Structures are given as C-alpha cells and as structure tokens.
Amino acid sequence: MPRKLRPSRHIEPVREPRPREVIHSLFVSCPLCAMSRKLEKSGRLAKLQGKPLDTVKGRVHFGTFDLEDSYLVQVRDCSGSRGHGFPMVGGYTLKQLKTMPEFDEMLAELKATCQSIVDSL
C-alpha cells in the first residue's frame, strides 16, 4: 500500500516583480564551444547591486587566449565546499597536449572546427 504524502511545508521565495517592458539583448555564441555570452557587457547587474565599476567591460572579444602559456585543459580542485568554486591547481598547454595520446581525438576535432571557421570567414 502506498505511503500517504504529507502536505509540503515549502515556502515560495518572495521574488521581485518582472519588468513589464520586453528587453532584448544581443548574445554571441562561441563557434568552438557554442557557449553564449552577452555581446555588450555593461555591468548592469553590478550597477543595480550598487557595486563600484572599476572598468567598462564593453564588447566581447576572442583574442584573450594565449596559445603558448594558457592551459587548454585545466586541473581544478573539486573537493571544496559550497561557495568556494573550483580553484585551478594546474593544467596542460596546447604544446603539452600534443604529446599526450589521450587528447589526440579532442585536438583533431579542435583543428577541424578551427579550419571550418576560417574557411567560412
């Protein structure tokens, strides 16, 4: 015989009313990973929260990854508690990955995707 369920004691959180007007924003999808981000970062949320804005974030750009020194594969500590994120403890550069057979398939896919992006520009 199934157990009787008790009424839920869950309390709905109080939420701010949504704006009545529709606000459209432009987003860019990364052609490599398909992650999306806002095209123009204004810091609107920080302004609403009263945080100081040291720099204007501006338009999204793609030239920030240093091919020589940046880790393409990162090693992160995932043993922390909630709210502490996953601190990076190391990683592998593109040059290091090319010598590791377990990443051959991933690098071949990356190369093919990059080539198709270049071909379509």
Residue frames as a rotation matrix with the C-alpha (Angstrom) as fourth column:
MET 1
0.586 0.811 0.000 0.00
0.811 -0.586 0.000 0.00
0.000 0.000 -1.000 0.00
PRO 2
-0.090 -0.658 0.748 1.50
0.565 -0.652 -0.506 3.39
0.820 0.377 0.430 -0.99
ARG 3
-0.484 -0.221 -0.847 2.50
0.855 -0.327 -0.403 5.78
-0.188 -0.919 0.347 1.73
LYS 4
0.676 0.722 0.144 0.42
0.734 -0.677 -0.049 8.91
0.062 0.139 -0.988 2.28
LEU 5
-0.351 -0.798 0.489 2.24
0.729 -0.561 -0.393 12.11
0.588 0.219 0.778 1.48
ARG 6
-0.014 0.272 -0.962 2.23
0.839 -0.521 -0.160 14.92
-0.545 -0.809 -0.220 3.99
PRO 7
0.908 0.323 0.266 1.42
0.415 -0.776 -0.474 18.44
0.053 0.541 -0.839 2.86
SER 8
0.044 -0.951 0.306 4.51
0.814 -0.144 -0.563 20.31
0.580 0.273 0.767 1.81
ARG 9
0.584 0.064 -0.809 5.92
0.651 -0.632 0.420 22.91
-0.484 -0.772 -0.411 4.18
HIS 10
-0.415 -0.771 0.483 7.88
0.905 -0.297 0.305 24.50
-0.091 0.564 0.821 1.36
ILE 11
0.410 0.469 -0.782 7.57
0.383 -0.867 -0.319 28.28
-0.828 -0.169 -0.535 1.32
GLU 12
0.510 -0.174 0.842 7.86
0.833 -0.143 -0.534 30.01
0.213 0.974 0.072 -2.03
PRO 13
-0.471 -0.741 -0.479 10.55
0.803 -0.585 0.115 32.70
-0.365 -0.330 0.870 -2.09
VAL 14
0.578 0.590 -0.563 9.48
0.325 -0.800 -0.505 36.31
-0.749 0.109 -0.654 -2.47
ARG 15
-0.273 -0.649 0.710 10.54
0.927 0.021 0.376 37.47
-0.258 0.760 0.596 -5.91
GLU 16
-0.557 0.035 -0.830 10.79
-0.083 -0.996 0.014 40.94
-0.826 0.076 0.558 -7.32
PRO 17
0.567 0.811 0.144 8.22
0.116 0.094 -0.989 41.70
-0.815 0.577 -0.041 -10.00
ARG 18
-0.250 -0.615 0.748 9.49
0.852 0.227 0.471 41.23
-0.460 0.755 0.468 -13.54
PRO 19
-0.707 -0.019 -0.707 9.70
-0.176 -0.964 0.202 44.37
-0.685 0.267 0.678 -15.69
ARG 20
0.304 0.934 0.185 6.66
0.086 0.167 -0.982 44.89
-0.949 0.315 -0.030 -17.87
GLU 21
0.624 -0.115 -0.773 8.59
-0.746 -0.381 -0.546 46.02
-0.232 0.917 -0.324 -20.92
VAL 22
0.888 -0.346 0.304 10.45
0.410 0.895 -0.177 43.48
-0.211 0.281 0.936 -23.03
ILE 23
0.483 -0.818 -0.312 14.21
-0.693 -0.575 0.435 44.00
-0.535 0.006 -0.845 -23.08
HIS 24
0.976 -0.198 0.086 16.15
0.207 0.750 -0.628 42.39
0.060 0.631 0.773 -25.93
SER 25
0.385 -0.920 -0.079 19.90
-0.600 -0.314 0.736 41.84
-0.702 -0.235 -0.673 -25.78
LEU 26
0.664 -0.275 -0.695 22.30
-0.581 0.396 -0.712 40.53
0.471 0.876 0.103 -28.40
PHE 27
0.556 -0.495 0.668 24.29
-0.385 0.559 0.734 37.42
-0.737 -0.665 0.120 -27.49
VAL 28
0.147 -0.614 -0.776 27.28
-0.944 0.148 -0.296 35.85
0.296 0.776 -0.557 -29.26
SER 29
0.927 0.082 0.366 27.76
-0.191 0.943 0.273 32.10
-0.322 -0.323 0.890 -29.46
CYS 30
-0.043 -0.999 -0.015 31.33
-0.706 0.020 0.708 30.84
-0.707 0.041 -0.706 -29.48
PRO 31
0.485 0.247 -0.839 31.89
-0.843 0.390 -0.372 28.96
0.235 0.887 0.397 -32.75
LEU 32
-0.531 -0.739 -0.415 34.15
-0.543 0.672 -0.503 26.49
0.651 -0.041 -0.758 -30.93
CYS 33
-0.986 0.050 -0.157 32.15
0.153 0.627 -0.764 25.57
0.060 -0.777 -0.626 -27.84
ALA 34
-0.325 0.918 0.228 28.70
0.429 -0.072 0.900 27.12
0.843 0.390 -0.370 -28.51
MET 35
-0.251 0.230 -0.940 28.67
0.923 -0.236 -0.304 28.90
-0.291 -0.944 -0.153 -25.14
SER 36
0.246 0.443 0.862 26.78
0.662 -0.727 0.184 32.17
0.708 0.526 -0.472 -25.31
ARG 37
-0.360 -0.275 -0.892 27.63
0.837 -0.518 -0.178 35.49
-0.413 -0.810 0.416 -23.75
LYS 38
0.671 0.657 -0.342 26.21
0.489 -0.740 -0.461 38.94
-0.557 0.142 -0.818 -24.00
LEU 39
0.404 -0.502 0.765 27.69
0.811 -0.190 -0.553 40.92
0.423 0.844 0.330 -26.91
GLU 40
-0.138 -0.390 0.910 27.97
-0.102 -0.909 -0.405 44.18
0.985 -0.148 0.085 -24.97
LYS 41
0.011 0.077 -0.997 28.74
0.920 0.390 0.041 43.83
0.392 -0.918 -0.067 -21.26
SER 42
0.143 0.155 0.977 27.54
0.039 -0.988 0.151 46.92
0.989 0.016 -0.147 -19.44
GLY 43
-0.868 -0.418 -0.268 27.84
0.254 0.092 -0.963 45.85
0.427 -0.904 0.027 -15.82
ARG 44
-0.212 0.888 0.407 24.09
-0.406 -0.459 0.790 46.43
0.889 0.002 0.458 -15.38
LEU 45
0.544 0.432 -0.720 23.73
0.384 0.634 0.671 43.86
0.746 -0.641 0.179 -12.60
ALA 46
-0.337 -0.749 -0.570 26.70
0.908 -0.099 -0.407 45.29
0.248 -0.655 0.714 -10.69
LYS 47
-0.817 0.089 0.570 25.19
-0.066 -0.996 0.061 48.78
0.573 0.012 0.819 -11.03
LEU 48
0.204 0.978 0.035 21.84
-0.273 0.022 0.962 47.55
0.940 -0.206 0.271 -9.70
GLN 49
0.549 -0.058 -0.834 23.61
0.678 0.613 0.404 45.92
0.488 -0.788 0.376 -6.75
GLY 50
0.986 -0.118 0.119 25.47
-0.160 -0.879 0.449 49.15
0.052 -0.462 -0.885 -6.01
LYS 51
0.489 -0.865 0.111 28.91
0.672 0.455 0.584 47.68
-0.556 -0.211 0.804 -6.71
PRO 52
0.322 -0.436 -0.840 31.63
-0.438 -0.856 0.276 50.04
-0.839 0.279 -0.467 -7.95
LEU 53
0.904 -0.039 0.425 32.59
0.386 0.500 -0.775 49.62
-0.182 0.865 0.467 -11.59
ASP 54
0.199 -0.928 -0.315 36.36
0.098 -0.301 0.948 49.85
-0.975 -0.219 0.031 -11.98
THR 55
-0.860 -0.485 -0.158 36.37
-0.137 -0.079 0.987 49.13
-0.491 0.871 0.001 -15.70
VAL 56
0.189 0.875 -0.445 33.86
-0.856 -0.075 -0.512 49.21
-0.482 0.478 0.735 -18.50
LYS 57
-0.009 -0.188 0.982 33.50
0.027 0.982 0.188 45.65
-1.000 0.028 -0.004 -19.73
GLY 58
-0.252 -0.109 -0.962 32.50
-0.807 -0.524 0.271 46.56
-0.534 0.845 0.044 -23.26
ARG 59
0.534 0.487 -0.692 32.19
-0.838 0.417 -0.353 44.32
0.117 0.768 0.630 -26.30
VAL 60
0.721 -0.227 0.655 33.03
-0.054 0.924 0.379 40.63
-0.691 -0.309 0.654 -26.29
HIS 61
0.370 -0.656 -0.658 36.31
-0.924 -0.186 -0.334 39.68
0.097 0.732 -0.675 -27.98
PHE 62
0.992 0.094 -0.090 38.04
-0.100 0.993 -0.069 36.45
0.083 0.078 0.994 -28.91
GLY 63
0.456 -0.888 -0.064 41.75
-0.066 0.038 -0.997 37.27
0.888 0.459 -0.041 -28.63
THR 64
0.480 -0.226 0.848 42.37
-0.843 -0.388 0.373 36.66
0.245 -0.893 -0.377 -24.93
PHE 65
0.937 -0.116 0.330 43.66
-0.021 0.923 0.385 33.06
-0.350 -0.367 0.862 -25.03
ASP 66
0.220 -0.943 -0.248 47.47
-0.940 -0.273 0.203 32.88
-0.260 0.188 -0.947 -25.04
LEU 67
0.831 0.185 -0.525 48.27
-0.420 0.827 -0.373 29.85
0.366 0.530 0.765 -27.22
GLU 68
-0.063 -0.954 -0.292 51.76
-0.247 0.299 -0.922 29.46
0.967 0.014 -0.254 -25.70
ASP 69
-0.859 -0.460 0.225 51.09
-0.259 0.010 -0.966 29.76
0.442 -0.888 -0.127 -21.97
SER 70
-0.183 0.867 0.464 47.35
-0.983 -0.163 -0.083 29.30
0.004 -0.471 0.882 -21.27
TYR 71
-0.825 -0.005 0.566 46.02
-0.149 0.967 -0.209 25.95
-0.546 -0.256 -0.798 -20.12
LEU 72
-0.542 0.667 -0.512 43.69
-0.648 0.056 0.759 24.45
0.535 0.743 0.402 -22.69
VAL 73
0.302 0.556 -0.775 42.88
0.263 0.733 0.628 21.66
0.916 -0.393 0.076 -20.22
GLN 74
-0.163 -0.291 0.943 42.70
-0.742 -0.594 -0.311 22.82
0.650 -0.750 -0.119 -16.61
VAL 75
-0.331 0.055 -0.942 43.08
0.562 0.813 -0.150 20.70
0.758 -0.579 -0.300 -13.48
ARG 76
-0.199 0.368 0.908 40.80
-0.559 -0.804 0.203 22.01
0.805 -0.467 0.366 -10.74
ASP 77
-0.993 -0.096 -0.069 40.26
0.015 0.475 -0.880 21.12
0.117 -0.875 -0.471 -7.10
CYS 78
-0.279 0.960 -0.040 36.67
-0.347 -0.062 0.936 19.87
0.896 0.275 0.350 -6.83
SER 79
-0.314 0.104 -0.944 36.83
0.688 0.710 -0.150 18.82
0.655 -0.696 -0.295 -3.19
GLY 80
-0.972 -0.132 0.196 35.89
-0.010 -0.805 -0.594 22.20
0.236 -0.579 0.781 -1.69
SER 81
-0.490 0.836 -0.248 32.70
0.663 0.174 -0.728 23.19
-0.565 -0.521 -0.639 -0.01
ARG 82
0.275 0.746 0.607 29.80
0.957 -0.271 -0.101 25.09
0.089 0.609 -0.788 -1.48
GLY 83
0.969 0.208 -0.133 30.55
0.215 -0.976 0.042 28.67
-0.121 -0.069 -0.990 -2.45
HIS 84
0.319 -0.928 -0.192 34.29
-0.147 -0.249 0.957 28.24
-0.936 -0.278 -0.216 -2.91
GLY 85
0.619 -0.033 -0.785 34.28
-0.778 -0.163 -0.607 27.39
-0.107 0.986 -0.127 -6.61
PHE 86
0.882 -0.388 0.266 36.81
0.414 0.909 -0.048 25.10
-0.223 0.153 0.963 -8.19
PRO 87
0.584 -0.704 -0.406 40.29
-0.546 -0.710 0.446 26.61
-0.601 -0.039 -0.798 -7.81
MET 88
0.856 -0.346 -0.384 42.72
-0.229 0.412 -0.882 25.79
0.463 0.843 0.274 -10.59
VAL 89
0.701 -0.633 0.328 45.71
-0.228 0.236 0.944 23.74
-0.675 -0.737 0.021 -9.42
GLY 90
-0.474 -0.872 0.121 47.40
-0.101 0.190 0.977 23.16
-0.875 0.450 -0.178 -12.78
GLY 91
0.671 0.730 -0.127 46.77
-0.245 0.058 -0.968 22.23
-0.699 0.681 0.218 -16.35
TYR 92
-0.103 -0.633 0.767 48.12
0.671 0.525 0.524 21.40
-0.735 0.568 0.371 -19.78
THR 93
-0.156 -0.044 -0.987 49.07
-0.511 -0.851 0.119 23.83
-0.845 0.523 0.111 -22.54
LEU 94
0.805 0.448 -0.390 48.38
-0.534 0.258 -0.805 23.16
-0.260 0.856 0.447 -26.20
LYS 95
0.076 -0.880 -0.470 52.03
-0.859 0.181 -0.479 22.19
0.506 0.440 -0.742 -26.69
GLN 96
-0.676 -0.299 0.673 51.83
-0.668 0.634 -0.390 19.66
-0.310 -0.714 -0.628 -23.83
LEU 97
0.237 0.881 0.409 48.53
-0.488 0.473 -0.734 18.20
-0.840 -0.026 0.542 -25.09
LYS 98
0.576 -0.039 -0.816 50.05
-0.805 0.147 -0.575 17.46
0.143 0.988 0.053 -28.50
THR 99
-0.493 -0.818 -0.295 52.37
-0.696 0.575 -0.430 14.93
0.521 -0.007 -0.853 -26.81
MET 100
-0.682 0.330 0.653 49.55
-0.459 0.503 -0.733 13.19
-0.570 -0.799 -0.191 -24.91
PRO 101
-0.963 0.229 -0.144 47.80
0.002 0.539 0.842 10.47
0.270 0.811 -0.520 -26.97
GLU 102
-0.514 0.818 -0.258 44.65
0.806 0.359 -0.470 10.55
-0.292 -0.450 -0.844 -24.83
PHE 103
0.028 0.507 -0.861 43.89
0.093 -0.859 -0.503 14.02
-0.995 -0.066 -0.071 -26.23
ASP 104
-0.880 -0.441 0.178 44.52
0.185 0.028 0.982 13.23
-0.439 0.897 0.057 -29.92
GLU 105
-0.352 0.829 0.434 40.81
0.922 0.226 0.316 12.98
0.164 0.511 -0.844 -30.79
MET 106
0.481 0.534 -0.695 39.96
0.690 -0.720 -0.075 16.22
-0.540 -0.444 -0.715 -28.99
LEU 107
-0.219 -0.663 -0.716 42.79
-0.036 -0.727 0.685 18.11
-0.975 0.175 0.136 -30.73
ALA 108
-0.876 -0.034 0.482 41.79
0.458 0.257 0.851 16.73
-0.153 0.966 -0.210 -34.14
GLU 109
0.107 0.988 0.111 38.23
0.992 -0.113 0.051 17.94
0.063 0.105 -0.992 -33.56
LEU 110
0.386 -0.047 -0.921 39.51
0.373 -0.905 0.203 21.34
-0.844 -0.422 -0.332 -32.42
LYS 111
-0.666 -0.720 -0.196 41.68
0.052 -0.307 0.950 21.64
-0.745 0.622 0.242 -35.52
ALA 112
-0.658 0.485 0.576 38.81
0.743 0.293 0.602 20.68
0.123 0.824 -0.553 -37.85
THR 113
0.403 0.853 -0.331 36.45
0.892 -0.447 -0.064 23.14
-0.202 -0.270 -0.941 -36.16
CYS 114
0.090 -0.469 -0.879 39.00
0.130 -0.869 0.477 25.96
-0.987 -0.157 -0.017 -36.35
GLN 115
-0.867 -0.451 0.211 39.62
0.230 0.011 0.973 25.22
-0.441 0.892 0.094 -40.02
SER 116
-0.274 0.846 0.457 35.90
0.941 0.139 0.308 25.29
0.197 0.515 -0.834 -40.82
ILE 117
0.511 0.390 -0.766 35.59
0.595 -0.803 -0.012 28.64
-0.620 -0.450 -0.643 -39.01
VAL 118
-0.358 -0.739 -0.571 38.50
-0.039 -0.599 0.800 30.08
-0.933 0.309 0.185 -41.04
ASP 119
-0.847 0.035 0.530 37.05
0.511 0.323 0.797 28.68
-0.143 0.946 -0.292 -44.27
SER 120
0.068 0.983 0.171 33.67
0.992 -0.084 0.090 30.31
0.103 0.164 -0.981 -43.60
LEU 121
0.204 -0.029 -0.978 35.07
0.448 -0.886 0.120 33.78
-0.871 -0.462 -0.168 -42.86
